[in-house]
Amino acid sequence: MATGIKTGGRAKGTLNRTTTETKELLQNIVSKELDNIVVLLEKLEPKERIDAIIKLLPYIVPKQQEIALESKATVSGITVTIINPNEDDN
């Protein structure tokens, strides 16, 4: 066998035929079950139904990441004037 040189087999990045067939099989199974999911969820107890929905959420709604904003701006020279509208200038 040549060291560091690919001399045969699949081209780089080509999926294994077994892997491709397995993925297709699983997609077919999941597609069929998605049609039945409402019926299956209705058969569950309320707590089990909520647990199942919570487990499915990450596949439907992307998880939000926390965003931290940091400001290094400085403020100087602010003048605050308080005006009392009830006070007469006379």
Gaussian input, Z-matrix of N, CA and C with variables (Angstrom, degrees):
# hf/3-21g

backbone

0 1
 N
 C     1     B1
 C     2     B2     1     A1
 N     3     B3     2     A2     1     D1
 C     4     B4     3     A3     2     D2
 C     5     B5     4     A4     3     D3
 N     6     B6     5     A5     4     D4
 C     7     B7     6     A6     5     D5
 C     8     B8     7     A7     6     D6
 N     9     B9     8     A8     7     D7
 C    10    B10     9     A9     8     D8
 C    11    B11    10    A10     9     D9
 N    12    B12    11    A11    10    D10
 C    13    B13    12    A12    11    D11
 C    14    B14    13    A13    12    D12
 N    15    B15    14    A14    13    D13
 C    16    B16    15    A15    14    D14
 C    17    B17    16    A16    15    D15
 N    18    B18    17    A17    16    D16
 C    19    B19    18    A18    17    D17
 C    20    B20    19    A19    18    D18
 N    21    B21    20    A20    19    D19
 C    22    B22    21    A21    20    D20
 C    23    B23    22    A22    21    D21
 N    24    B24    23    A23    22    D22
 C    25    B25    24    A24    23    D23
 C    26    B26    25    A25    24    D24
 N    27    B27    26    A26    25    D25
 C    28    B28    27    A27    26    D26
 C    29    B29    28    A28    27    D27
 N    30    B30    29    A29    28    D28
 C    31    B31    30    A30    29    D29
 C    32    B32    31    A31    30    D30
 N    33    B33    32    A32    31    D31
 C    34    B34    33    A33    32    D32
 C    35    B35    34    A34    33    D33
 N    36    B36    35    A35    34    D34
 C    37    B37    36    A36    35    D35
 C    38    B38    37    A37    36    D36
 N    39    B39    38    A38    37    D37
 C    40    B40    39    A39    38    D38
 C    41    B41    40    A40    39    D39
 N    42    B42    41    A41    40    D40
 C    43    B43    42    A42    41    D41
 C    44    B44    43    A43    42    D42
 N    45    B45    44    A44    43    D43
 C    46    B46    45    A45    44    D44
 C    47    B47    46    A46    45    D45
 N    48    B48    47    A47    46    D46
 C    49    B49    48    A48    47    D47
 C    50    B50    49    A49    48    D48
 N    51    B51    50    A50    49    D49
 C    52    B52    51    A51    50    D50
 C    53    B53    52    A52    51    D51
 N    54    B54    53    A53    52    D52
 C    55    B55    54    A54    53    D53
 C    56    B56    55    A55    54    D54
 N    57    B57    56    A56    55    D55
 C    58    B58    57    A57    56    D56
 C    59    B59    58    A58    57    D57
 N    60    B60    59    A59    58    D58
 C    61    B61    60    A60    59    D59
 C    62    B62    61    A61    60    D60
 N    63    B63    62    A62    61    D61
 C    64    B64    63    A63    62    D62
 C    65    B65    64    A64    63    D63
 N    66    B66    65    A65    64    D64
 C    67    B67    66    A66    65    D65
 C    68    B68    67    A67    66    D66
 N    69    B69    68    A68    67    D67
 C    70    B70    69    A69    68    D68
 C    71    B71    70    A70    69    D69
 N    72    B72    71    A71    70    D70
 C    73    B73    72    A72    71    D71
 C    74    B74    73    A73    72    D72
 N    75    B75    74    A74    73    D73
 C    76    B76    75    A75    74    D74
 C    77    B77    76    A76    75    D75
 N    78    B78    77    A77    76    D76
 C    79    B79    78    A78    77    D77
 C    80    B80    79    A79    78    D78
 N    81    B81    80    A80    79    D79
 C    82    B82    81    A81    80    D80
 C    83    B83    82    A82    81    D81
 N    84    B84    83    A83    82    D82
 C    85    B85    84    A84    83    D83
 C    86    B86    85    A85    84    D84
 N    87    B87    86    A86    85    D85
 C    88    B88    87    A87    86    D86
 C    89    B89    88    A88    87    D87
 N    90    B90    89    A89    88    D88
 C    91    B91    90    A90    89    D89
 C    92    B92    91    A91    90    D90
 N    93    B93    92    A92    91    D91
 C    94    B94    93    A93    92    D92
 C    95    B95    94    A94    93    D93
 N    96    B96    95    A95    94    D94
 C    97    B97    96    A96    95    D95
 C    98    B98    97    A97    96    D96
 N    99    B99    98    A98    97    D97
 C   100   B100    99    A99    98    D98
 C   101   B101   100   A100    99    D99
 N   102   B102   101   A101   100   D100
 C   103   B103   102   A102   101   D101
 C   104   B104   103   A103   102   D102
 N   105   B105   104   A104   103   D103
 C   106   B106   105   A105   104   D104
 C   107   B107   106   A106   105   D105
 N   108   B108   107   A107   106   D106
 C   109   B109   108   A108   107   D107
 C   110   B110   109   A109   108   D108
 N   111   B111   110   A110   109   D109
 C   112   B112   111   A111   110   D110
 C   113   B113   112   A112   111   D111
 N   114   B114   113   A113   112   D112
 C   115   B115   114   A114   113   D113
 C   116   B116   115   A115   114   D114
 N   117   B117   116   A116   115   D115
 C   118   B118   117   A117   116   D116
 C   119   B119   118   A118   117   D117
 N   120   B120   119   A119   118   D118
 C   121   B121   120   A120   119   D119
 C   122   B122   121   A121   120   D120
 N   123   B123   122   A122   121   D121
 C   124   B124   123   A123   122   D122
 C   125   B125   124   A124   123   D123
 N   126   B126   125   A125   124   D124
 C   127   B127   126   A126   125   D125
 C   128   B128   127   A127   126   D126
 N   129   B129   128   A128   127   D127
 C   130   B130   129   A129   128   D128
 C   131   B131   130   A130   129   D129
 N   132   B132   131   A131   130   D130
 C   133   B133   132   A132   131   D131
 C   134   B134   133   A133   132   D132
 N   135   B135   134   A134   133   D133
 C   136   B136   135   A135   134   D134
 C   137   B137   136   A136   135   D135
 N   138   B138   137   A137   136   D136
 C   139   B139   138   A138   137   D137
 C   140   B140   139   A139   138   D138
 N   141   B141   140   A140   139   D139
 C   142   B142   141   A141   140   D140
 C   143   B143   142   A142   141   D141
 N   144   B144   143   A143   142   D142
 C   145   B145   144   A144   143   D143
 C   146   B146   145   A145   144   D144
 N   147   B147   146   A146   145   D145
 C   148   B148   147   A147   146   D146
 C   149   B149   148   A148   147   D147
 N   150   B150   149   A149   148   D148
 C   151   B151   150   A150   149   D149
 C   152   B152   151   A151   150   D150
 N   153   B153   152   A152   151   D151
 C   154   B154   153   A153   152   D152
 C   155   B155   154   A154   153   D153
 N   156   B156   155   A155   154   D154
 C   157   B157   156   A156   155   D155
 C   158   B158   157   A157   156   D156
 N   159   B159   158   A158   157   D157
 C   160   B160   159   A159   158   D158
 C   161   B161   160   A160   159   D159
 N   162   B162   161   A161   160   D160
 C   163   B163   162   A162   161   D161
 C   164   B164   163   A163   162   D162
 N   165   B165   164   A164   163   D163
 C   166   B166   165   A165   164   D164
 C   167   B167   166   A166   165   D165
 N   168   B168   167   A167   166   D166
 C   169   B169   168   A168   167   D167
 C   170   B170   169   A169   168   D168
 N   171   B171   170   A170   169   D169
 C   172   B172   171   A171   170   D170
 C   173   B173   172   A172   171   D171
 N   174   B174   173   A173   172   D172
 C   175   B175   174   A174   173   D173
 C   176   B176   175   A175   174   D174
 N   177   B177   176   A176   175   D175
 C   178   B178   177   A177   176   D176
 C   179   B179   178   A178   177   D177
 N   180   B180   179   A179   178   D178
 C   181   B181   180   A180   179   D179
 C   182   B182   181   A181   180   D180
 N   183   B183   182   A182   181   D181
 C   184   B184   183   A183   182   D182
 C   185   B185   184   A184   183   D183
 N   186   B186   185   A185   184   D184
 C   187   B187   186   A186   185   D185
 C   188   B188   187   A187   186   D186
 N   189   B189   188   A188   187   D187
 C   190   B190   189   A189   188   D188
 C   191   B191   190   A190   189   D189
 N   192   B192   191   A191   190   D190
 C   193   B193   192   A192   191   D191
 C   194   B194   193   A193   192   D192
 N   195   B195   194   A194   193   D193
 C   196   B196   195   A195   194   D194
 C   197   B197   196   A196   195   D195
 N   198   B198   197   A197   196   D196
 C   199   B199   198   A198   197   D197
 C   200   B200   199   A199   198   D198
 N   201   B201   200   A200   199   D199
 C   202   B202   201   A201   200   D200
 C   203   B203   202   A202   201   D201
 N   204   B204   203   A203   202   D202
 C   205   B205   204   A204   203   D203
 C   206   B206   205   A205   204   D204
 N   207   B207   206   A206   205   D205
 C   208   B208   207   A207   206   D206
 C   209   B209   208   A208   207   D207
 N   210   B210   209   A209   208   D208
 C   211   B211   210   A210   209   D209
 C   212   B212   211   A211   210   D210
 N   213   B213   212   A212   211   D211
 C   214   B214   213   A213   212   D212
 C   215   B215   214   A214   213   D213
 N   216   B216   215   A215   214   D214
 C   217   B217   216   A216   215   D215
 C   218   B218   217   A217   216   D216
 N   219   B219   218   A218   217   D217
 C   220   B220   219   A219   218   D218
 C   221   B221   220   A220   219   D219
 N   222   B222   221   A221   220   D220
 C   223   B223   222   A222   221   D221
 C   224   B224   223   A223   222   D222
 N   225   B225   224   A224   223   D223
 C   226   B226   225   A225   224   D224
 C   227   B227   226   A226   225   D225
 N   228   B228   227   A227   226   D226
 C   229   B229   228   A228   227   D227
 C   230   B230   229   A229   228   D228
 N   231   B231   230   A230   229   D229
 C   232   B232   231   A231   230   D230
 C   233   B233   232   A232   231   D231
 N   234   B234   233   A233   232   D232
 C   235   B235   234   A234   233   D233
 C   236   B236   235   A235   234   D234
 N   237   B237   236   A236   235   D235
 C   238   B238   237   A237   236   D236
 C   239   B239   238   A238   237   D237
 N   240   B240   239   A239   238   D238
 C   241   B241   240   A240   239   D239
 C   242   B242   241   A241   240   D240
 N   243   B243   242   A242   241   D241
 C   244   B244   243   A243   242   D242
 C   245   B245   244   A244   243   D243
 N   246   B246   245   A245   244   D244
 C   247   B247   246   A246   245   D245
 C   248   B248   247   A247   246   D246
 N   249   B249   248   A248   247   D247
 C   250   B250   249   A249   248   D248
 C   251   B251   250   A250   249   D249
 N   252   B252   251   A251   250   D250
 C   253   B253   252   A252   251   D251
 C   254   B254   253   A253   252   D252
 N   255   B255   254   A254   253   D253
 C   256   B256   255   A255   254   D254
 C   257   B257   256   A256   255   D255
 N   258   B258   257   A257   256   D256
 C   259   B259   258   A258   257   D257
 C   260   B260   259   A259   258   D258
 N   261   B261   260   A260   259   D259
 C   262   B262   261   A261   260   D260
 C   263   B263   262   A262   261   D261
 N   264   B264   263   A263   262   D262
 C   265   B265   264   A264   263   D263
 C   266   B266   265   A265   264   D264
 N   267   B267   266   A266   265   D265
 C   268   B268   267   A267   266   D266
 C   269   B269   268   A268   267   D267

   B1=1.4494
   B2=1.5193
   B3=1.3104
   B4=1.4640
   B5=1.5142
   B6=1.3040
   B7=1.4486
   B8=1.5226
   B9=1.3628
   B10=1.4566
   B11=1.5103
   B12=1.3214
   B13=1.4590
   B14=1.5208
   B15=1.3424
   B16=1.4551
   B17=1.5279
   B18=1.3235
   B19=1.4642
   B20=1.5268
   B21=1.3214
   B22=1.4637
   B23=1.5067
   B24=1.2948
   B25=1.4569
   B26=1.5134
   B27=1.3296
   B28=1.4693
   B29=1.5193
   B30=1.3123
   B31=1.4595
   B32=1.5229
   B33=1.3138
   B34=1.4501
   B35=1.5318
   B36=1.3320
   B37=1.4560
   B38=1.5165
   B39=1.3144
   B40=1.4623
   B41=1.5255
   B42=1.3348
   B43=1.4597
   B44=1.5218
   B45=1.2916
   B46=1.4479
   B47=1.5377
   B48=1.3403
   B49=1.4565
   B50=1.5288
   B51=1.3169
   B52=1.4578
   B53=1.5274
   B54=1.3272
   B55=1.4652
   B56=1.5239
   B57=1.3303
   B58=1.4647
   B59=1.5213
   B60=1.3234
   B61=1.4631
   B62=1.5232
   B63=1.3196
   B64=1.4584
   B65=1.5234
   B66=1.3365
   B67=1.4626
   B68=1.5307
   B69=1.3209
   B70=1.4569
   B71=1.5264
   B72=1.3329
   B73=1.4599
   B74=1.5264
   B75=1.3263
   B76=1.4624
   B77=1.5329
   B78=1.3291
   B79=1.4634
   B80=1.5226
   B81=1.3140
   B82=1.4665
   B83=1.5246
   B84=1.3257
   B85=1.4710
   B86=1.5309
   B87=1.3303
   B88=1.4676
   B89=1.5210
   B90=1.3277
   B91=1.4668
   B92=1.5266
   B93=1.3219
   B94=1.4642
   B95=1.5295
   B96=1.3191
   B97=1.4643
   B98=1.5278
   B99=1.3247
   B100=1.4649
   B101=1.5211
   B102=1.3293
   B103=1.4596
   B104=1.5246
   B105=1.3239
   B106=1.4682
   B107=1.5249
   B108=1.3299
   B109=1.4685
   B110=1.5238
   B111=1.3228
   B112=1.4668
   B113=1.5226
   B114=1.3163
   B115=1.4679
   B116=1.5224
   B117=1.3296
   B118=1.4676
   B119=1.5300
   B120=1.3272
   B121=1.4655
   B122=1.5287
   B123=1.3349
   B124=1.4721
   B125=1.5268
   B126=1.3233
   B127=1.4648
   B128=1.5313
   B129=1.3262
   B130=1.4590
   B131=1.5283
   B132=1.3225
   B133=1.4597
   B134=1.5311
   B135=1.3340
   B136=1.4690
   B137=1.5291
   B138=1.3326
   B139=1.4635
   B140=1.5354
   B141=1.3176
   B142=1.4677
   B143=1.5279
   B144=1.3498
   B145=1.4620
   B146=1.5288
   B147=1.3415
   B148=1.4703
   B149=1.5277
   B150=1.3317
   B151=1.4637
   B152=1.5304
   B153=1.3292
   B154=1.4663
   B155=1.5239
   B156=1.3323
   B157=1.4664
   B158=1.5243
   B159=1.3259
   B160=1.4716
   B161=1.5267
   B162=1.3190
   B163=1.4678
   B164=1.5298
   B165=1.3358
   B166=1.4612
   B167=1.5273
   B168=1.3300
   B169=1.4695
   B170=1.5290
   B171=1.3312
   B172=1.4679
   B173=1.5321
   B174=1.3310
   B175=1.4622
   B176=1.5267
   B177=1.3336
   B178=1.4636
   B179=1.5168
   B180=1.3337
   B181=1.4585
   B182=1.5255
   B183=1.3278
   B184=1.4635
   B185=1.5244
   B186=1.3089
   B187=1.4581
   B188=1.5328
   B189=1.3125
   B190=1.4575
   B191=1.5204
   B192=1.3178
   B193=1.4544
   B194=1.5128
   B195=1.3047
   B196=1.4583
   B197=1.5271
   B198=1.3195
   B199=1.4583
   B200=1.5178
   B201=1.3052
   B202=1.4613
   B203=1.5280
   B204=1.3207
   B205=1.4531
   B206=1.5164
   B207=1.2876
   B208=1.4487
   B209=1.5244
   B210=1.3170
   B211=1.4591
   B212=1.5163
   B213=1.3179
   B214=1.4498
   B215=1.5247
   B216=1.3170
   B217=1.4656
   B218=1.5266
   B219=1.2981
   B220=1.4635
   B221=1.5191
   B222=1.3190
   B223=1.4598
   B224=1.5163
   B225=1.3226
   B226=1.4658
   B227=1.5202
   B228=1.3065
   B229=1.4584
   B230=1.5098
   B231=1.3091
   B232=1.4614
   B233=1.5281
   B234=1.3218
   B235=1.4615
   B236=1.5173
   B237=1.3316
   B238=1.4571
   B239=1.5172
   B240=1.3400
   B241=1.4588
   B242=1.5090
   B243=1.3394
   B244=1.4596
   B245=1.5181
   B246=1.3233
   B247=1.4632
   B248=1.5148
   B249=1.3117
   B250=1.4548
   B251=1.5323
   B252=1.3181
   B253=1.4527
   B254=1.5268
   B255=1.3031
   B256=1.4755
   B257=1.5152
   B258=1.2575
   B259=1.4634
   B260=1.5386
   B261=1.3333
   B262=1.4563
   B263=1.5159
   B264=1.3437
   B265=1.4634
   B266=1.5220
   B267=1.3320
   B268=1.4803
   B269=1.4577
   A1=108.71
   A2=115.31
   A3=120.13
   A4=109.76
   A5=117.32
   A6=122.04
   A7=110.06
   A8=116.79
   A9=121.18
   A10=114.72
   A11=118.73
   A12=121.49
   A13=108.38
   A14=115.71
   A15=120.17
   A16=108.07
   A17=116.19
   A18=119.71
   A19=113.10
   A20=118.55
   A21=119.16
   A22=111.10
   A23=116.76
   A24=121.70
   A25=111.68
   A26=115.48
   A27=121.27
   A28=110.61
   A29=114.85
   A30=119.72
   A31=108.63
   A32=117.16
   A33=122.13
   A34=110.11
   A35=116.57
   A36=121.94
   A37=114.32
   A38=118.81
   A39=122.61
   A40=108.95
   A41=115.74
   A42=119.97
   A43=110.95
   A44=115.52
   A45=123.69
   A46=107.48
   A47=118.40
   A48=121.62
   A49=111.13
   A50=117.34
   A51=121.37
   A52=110.44
   A53=117.10
   A54=121.48
   A55=110.20
   A56=117.16
   A57=121.82
   A58=110.55
   A59=117.70
   A60=121.63
   A61=110.96
   A62=117.16
   A63=121.55
   A64=110.87
   A65=117.17
   A66=121.05
   A67=110.72
   A68=117.48
   A69=120.82
   A70=111.22
   A71=117.02
   A72=121.78
   A73=110.39
   A74=116.37
   A75=120.24
   A76=111.54
   A77=118.05
   A78=120.55
   A79=110.87
   A80=117.58
   A81=121.37
   A82=111.06
   A83=116.83
   A84=121.08
   A85=109.84
   A86=116.84
   A87=120.69
   A88=110.20
   A89=118.43
   A90=121.38
   A91=110.99
   A92=117.19
   A93=120.71
   A94=111.02
   A95=117.12
   A96=120.82
   A97=111.71
   A98=117.37
   A99=119.72
   A100=111.15
   A101=116.91
   A102=120.24
   A103=110.99
   A104=117.95
   A105=122.67
   A106=113.43
   A107=118.32
   A108=120.08
   A109=113.26
   A110=117.79
   A111=120.36
   A112=110.10
   A113=116.31
   A114=120.79
   A115=110.27
   A116=116.21
   A117=120.18
   A118=111.33
   A119=117.65
   A120=120.51
   A121=111.57
   A122=116.97
   A123=120.18
   A124=111.78
   A125=118.01
   A126=121.83
   A127=112.26
   A128=117.41
   A129=121.24
   A130=111.29
   A131=114.28
   A132=120.32
   A133=108.14
   A134=118.39
   A135=120.29
   A136=114.08
   A137=118.10
   A138=120.17
   A139=111.09
   A140=116.34
   A141=120.26
   A142=110.93
   A143=116.44
   A144=120.92
   A145=110.17
   A146=116.58
   A147=120.93
   A148=110.41
   A149=117.14
   A150=120.57
   A151=111.27
   A152=116.35
   A153=120.26
   A154=111.01
   A155=116.70
   A156=120.79
   A157=110.43
   A158=117.27
   A159=121.07
   A160=110.60
   A161=116.83
   A162=120.27
   A163=111.96
   A164=117.63
   A165=121.68
   A166=113.01
   A167=117.29
   A168=121.29
   A169=115.10
   A170=120.19
   A171=119.00
   A172=114.02
   A173=117.10
   A174=119.89
   A175=111.96
   A176=116.20
   A177=121.12
   A178=111.08
   A179=116.04
   A180=121.87
   A181=108.29
   A182=117.63
   A183=118.67
   A184=111.64
   A185=116.00
   A186=121.17
   A187=108.99
   A188=116.01
   A189=121.37
   A190=109.57
   A191=115.25
   A192=119.71
   A193=109.45
   A194=114.51
   A195=120.29
   A196=108.72
   A197=115.50
   A198=120.76
   A199=107.69
   A200=116.35
   A201=121.34
   A202=108.45
   A203=115.46
   A204=120.55
   A205=108.42
   A206=115.60
   A207=120.49
   A208=107.76
   A209=115.53
   A210=119.86
   A211=108.96
   A212=115.69
   A213=120.59
   A214=110.90
   A215=116.12
   A216=120.44
   A217=109.60
   A218=116.07
   A219=121.08
   A220=108.63
   A221=115.05
   A222=121.19
   A223=107.79
   A224=114.97
   A225=118.96
   A226=108.75
   A227=115.72
   A228=121.41
   A229=114.22
   A230=118.86
   A231=121.24
   A232=108.56
   A233=115.20
   A234=121.26
   A235=108.26
   A236=116.17
   A237=121.54
   A238=107.85
   A239=116.08
   A240=121.94
   A241=107.68
   A242=115.72
   A243=120.64
   A244=107.36
   A245=115.48
   A246=121.48
   A247=107.55
   A248=115.50
   A249=121.39
   A250=107.61
   A251=119.18
   A252=121.34
   A253=113.48
   A254=118.32
   A255=121.41
   A256=112.04
   A257=119.21
   A258=123.24
   A259=109.43
   A260=117.38
   A261=121.86
   A262=109.97
   A263=115.39
   A264=120.33
   A265=111.24
   A266=120.95
   A267=124.20
   A268=113.51
   D1=135.05
   D2=-179.67
   D3=-75.92
   D4=135.24
   D5=-178.90
   D6=-80.93
   D7=122.22
   D8=175.76
   D9=79.27
   D10=-2.41
   D11=-179.27
   D12=-119.79
   D13=126.03
   D14=179.43
   D15=-78.21
   D16=123.88
   D17=-174.02
   D18=-112.40
   D19=-0.83
   D20=-179.33
   D21=179.43
   D22=-174.92
   D23=178.41
   D24=86.56
   D25=-160.40
   D26=-178.69
   D27=-71.61
   D28=151.76
   D29=173.65
   D30=-70.43
   D31=153.56
   D32=-178.47
   D33=-57.63
   D34=129.88
   D35=178.23
   D36=90.97
   D37=-10.47
   D38=179.21
   D39=-76.56
   D40=129.54
   D41=-179.55
   D42=-72.58
   D43=148.35
   D44=173.62
   D45=-63.36
   D46=138.67
   D47=-178.50
   D48=-59.56
   D49=-39.86
   D50=179.20
   D51=-63.89
   D52=-40.97
   D53=178.64
   D54=-62.16
   D55=-44.66
   D56=179.74
   D57=-62.40
   D58=-45.28
   D59=-179.98
   D60=-63.92
   D61=-40.19
   D62=179.21
   D63=-64.28
   D64=-43.78
   D65=178.89
   D66=-62.08
   D67=-42.85
   D68=178.80
   D69=-62.98
   D70=-42.28
   D71=178.70
   D72=-61.48
   D73=-46.96
   D74=179.68
   D75=-64.31
   D76=-37.80
   D77=177.03
   D78=-62.15
   D79=-41.18
   D80=178.57
   D81=-63.87
   D82=-43.25
   D83=-179.88
   D84=-63.85
   D85=-47.14
   D86=-178.54
   D87=-64.54
   D88=-41.04
   D89=179.53
   D90=-59.61
   D91=-42.66
   D92=179.22
   D93=-66.30
   D94=-39.15
   D95=-178.99
   D96=-71.57
   D97=-30.12
   D98=177.99
   D99=-62.74
   D100=-32.47
   D101=176.66
   D102=-66.12
   D103=-28.38
   D104=-177.23
   D105=-97.81
   D106=-1.54
   D107=-170.06
   D108=-61.90
   D109=-36.97
   D110=179.97
   D111=-62.48
   D112=-46.00
   D113=179.70
   D114=-63.57
   D115=-43.18
   D116=-179.95
   D117=-63.80
   D118=-42.00
   D119=179.58
   D120=-66.22
   D121=-36.43
   D122=179.94
   D123=-66.19
   D124=-25.54
   D125=-179.96
   D126=-77.61
   D127=-16.18
   D128=-177.36
   D129=-81.35
   D130=155.87
   D131=171.80
   D132=-67.61
   D133=155.06
   D134=-176.97
   D135=-52.04
   D136=-44.91
   D137=-179.49
   D138=-64.94
   D139=-42.78
   D140=178.59
   D141=-64.90
   D142=-37.16
   D143=179.47
   D144=-63.54
   D145=-46.14
   D146=178.87
   D147=-62.18
   D148=-43.08
   D149=178.53
   D150=-60.00
   D151=-42.40
   D152=179.71
   D153=-64.99
   D154=-42.53
   D155=179.70
   D156=-64.85
   D157=-41.44
   D158=178.53
   D159=-61.34
   D160=-39.12
   D161=179.30
   D162=-69.47
   D163=-28.47
   D164=-179.61
   D165=-83.85
   D166=-23.98
   D167=-176.04
   D168=-53.50
   D169=-44.23
   D170=-179.30
   D171=-59.27
   D172=-21.13
   D173=179.23
   D174=-86.62
   D175=-11.21
   D176=-177.83
   D177=-108.56
   D178=-48.32
   D179=-177.05
   D180=-110.26
   D181=122.68
   D182=179.61
   D183=-64.98
   D184=144.70
   D185=179.98
   D186=-71.77
   D187=131.94
   D188=-179.87
   D189=-83.49
   D190=139.68
   D191=176.95
   D192=-101.16
   D193=146.58
   D194=178.57
   D195=-72.17
   D196=136.56
   D197=178.46
   D198=-114.64
   D199=124.93
   D200=178.72
   D201=-108.63
   D202=126.68
   D203=177.19
   D204=-105.68
   D205=134.91
   D206=-179.88
   D207=-124.48
   D208=127.17
   D209=-179.29
   D210=-116.22
   D211=133.66
   D212=178.64
   D213=-114.56
   D214=18.17
   D215=-179.50
   D216=-74.09
   D217=142.44
   D218=176.50
   D219=-113.86
   D220=144.51
   D221=-179.05
   D222=-118.92
   D223=133.42
   D224=176.93
   D225=-142.58
   D226=157.32
   D227=176.09
   D228=77.38
   D229=36.02
   D230=177.99
   D231=-94.13
   D232=130.69
   D233=176.43
   D234=-114.81
   D235=129.46
   D236=178.79
   D237=-112.25
   D238=124.33
   D239=177.00
   D240=-113.74
   D241=124.27
   D242=-179.60
   D243=-101.27
   D244=125.21
   D245=-179.88
   D246=-114.52
   D247=127.15
   D248=178.42
   D249=-98.94
   D250=109.43
   D251=-177.13
   D252=-68.01
   D253=-17.16
   D254=-179.88
   D255=-84.05
   D256=-12.17
   D257=-176.09
   D258=-93.42
   D259=129.43
   D260=177.80
   D261=-83.59
   D262=146.32
   D263=178.36
   D264=-80.63
   D265=-9.71
   D266=-179.54
   D267=-70.66

